[in-house]
Amino acid sequence: MHVARTPRTSAEDIRQRLATRIISSELSPGTPLDETALATEFSVSRTPVREALRLLAASGLVQQRPHATALVAKPDQATLAGMFEVMGYLEALCASLSAAQMSHAERSDLQRLHKEMAQIVRSGDTVVYSEANERFHSAIYDGAHNDYLAEITRSTRQRLQPFRRAQFNTLGRLSQSHSEHGDVVLAILQGDRRGAEEAMQRHIGIVQAAFADLQDENVRRGPKAAAAKLPAGA
């Protein structure tokens, strides 16, 4: 079954493209991000550019100051590690509650999405996989049936999204990610709260490690080579 790509808004597309450049070091810390110049580059008005920069600031990739041009700013390793640690606990709790709270229909939908993602893995399409991955994790947030937990988990995920997306460009990461998802799905379907919690926490830990590996490779290859390896919108 073919899974169509989710349409992106201009702001989301710009955000992803700029995030790719920043993470790959094509845009180094301190580089100014002029709204007018970016609007010209992407053939849009300044409104979606302004929104994209706001989203990038939320994830720590851009520094915004009142009445001043935004600047590229990467979170330090300690900050990123702390964000991933919190993300792991939040998603693990969502998975644990989903194992207990998901309806039969929700479990069936999660299982079906996981099977569809296997086809994406075989195609090797990192963009489509990352979009399906968003739906996969969102289904687990919703399956916990705790609106406040879902809200803070999505908020934290939004801040980490550029780093989570980048890890799919690590060799073999798509198939590995799908296998990790399989452990989570199996535990949820079996109503195994402890198993779902541990599988999800392990998954997020590996996501963090995969991103760290990609960063190390980018440093070895240099900014231009790293940027060439990362597809636009990764």
N, C-alpha and C positions, 0 to 999 in steps of 0.2 A: 504494500500500500504506500503510495507516494505521500510524503508529508510536505505541504507547500510552505514556502518561506513566509514568515510573518512580515507584512508590510511595515516599514519603519517611517516615522516622521522625519522631517528634515533635521530637526534638532537631535534626534537619536542617532541618525546616520552620521552627522557631524561629530557628535560626542565620541562615537566608536572610532572614527577615523583619527581624530586627534589623540584619543587614548592610545591607539596603536603606535602613533609616532612618539608619544611620550615614553611609553613602556619600552619601546625598542631603542630609546636614546637618540632617535632622529631629531627630536626636539629636546635640548638639554635644559636642566634647571636654570631658571632666570630668563629664559627666552620670552619676550613679550608676545602676547596673543592679541593683535589688534582686531577689533570687531569688524571694522570697515574692510580691512584687507581680507579677512576670512570670508566675509559675505561675498566679496568679489570672486574669491577663489572657488567657492561652492555655488555661486550663482543663485544666491538667496538674499532675502532681506537681513537686516541685522537682528531681527527678533529671534529666529531659530538659533543663530550663532550665540546670542546672549543666553538663551536657555541651555544650550549645550555647555557653555562655559560654567553656568551655575551648577549643572549636574557633575561636571568634572571637578569643581571645587568641593562638592559634597564628598567625593571619593578621595580627596586629598591630592589630586593630580594638578590642580590649578590653584593659584593663590589670587584671591580677589580683594581689592581694597577700594574704598569709596573714592569715586572721581579719579581713578587711576587705571591704566591698562593692566589687564590680567597677565600674570606671569606663570610659566611652567614651574611646578613645585612637586617633587616626588616625596611621598611619605618615607620616613626613615624605616629601617628594618624592624626596630622595636615596635613602632606604631603598627606596621603591617602584621607583625606576629601577634600583637594583641587583638587586632581586628579579626584575624583568622581564628584565634582561640575562642573569642566570644561567638563567632559564627558557628564554630563546631558545636558548642554547647546548645545554642538556640536550635540549630537544625536537628541535633540529636534528640532534643526534647520534642520537637515537632514529629519526628519519626516515631518516637516512643508512644506519643498520644495517638498518632494515626493508627498504630497497630491495635489500639484499644477502641478508638472512636470511629474509624472509617466505616461508612455504610457499604453494603454489598456492591452497590452501583459504583461507588468511588474506588473500591478495590479493583473492580473489573476495568474501570477506565485507566487506572494506574498501570495495571498489567498490560493492557492493550498498547498504551503509549510506550512502555518499555520494549515491547515486541517491535513496534514501528521504528524505534530508534536503532534497532539492530540493522535494519536496512540502510539507515543513514551511515552507520559505521562502515558498512561494506562499500558504500559509495565514496567514503573519505571526505565528505563535504563538511568542513569544520563550521562554516557559517550556519548551515541548516541544523547541524547537531547542537550548536550552542543555543539556538532558538528553541529547539525541542527540550534541551536541558533546562531552560527557564521554566517551561510548562511542567516538566517532571517535578522539579523542586516546589513549584507553586502548588501543585496538586497535593503534595505532602503537607505544606503549610496549611492549606484549607482543610485537609483531612484530619488535622488535629482538633478542629472545631473549637478553637480558642482565638477569637478575633484579635485580642491584644497581642498575643504571642505571634500571630501571623503578621501583624503590623510591624512590630519591632524587628522581626526576622527579615521581612522584605526591606525594611529601611537599612539594616546592616548589610544585606546582600547587595543593595544598590551601591553602597560605598565600595564594596569589594568587586563589583561586577567586571570592571576592566581587567583586573588581575586574574579573575577566574576564567574569563574568556581567553586570555592570552595563553593559558596552560594547554589549550587544545592543540597548539602548534608544536608541542613536544612529541617526538616520534613515538608512535604507538599509544598515545594518550587516549584517543577516542575509544578504542577497544577496551582499554583498561578501565576507563570511566564507566563504560556500559556494564562491564563485569561487576564493578563496585555497586552500581545501581541494582544489579540483579540480587546481590546479598540483601540490600535494603528492602526491595520488593518482596522477596521470599519471606523475610521476617514479618513484614506487615501483613502479608496474606495469611500467615500462620498465627497472627495475633500475638507474636512474640515481642513484647515491649523491650526487654533487655537486649535481645538480638538486634532489633531495629535501631535502637539507640547506639549500640556499639558499632554497627555497620556504618551508620551515617557519620559518626565521629571519626571513624577510620577513613572514610571517604574524603571528608573535608581536610583531614591531615595530609592525605596524599595530594589533594589539589594544591595545598600550600607548598608542598615539596616540589611538585611539578613546575609551579610558577618560579620557584627559587632556581631550579635547574635551568629553566629558560633564561632567566636573568644572567646566570653564570655564562651560559653559551653566548648571549648577546655581548657580554663584556669581552669574551675571547675573540669573537668574530668582528667586533667593531660596529659602530652605529649604522653605517651604510649597509653592511651585509645583513645585520639583524633586521633592519627596516624592510629590506627586500624579501626576507623570509616570511614576515608577517603580512597576511593579506589585508587589504583595506576592509575595515569593519570587523576585524577579528574579535 
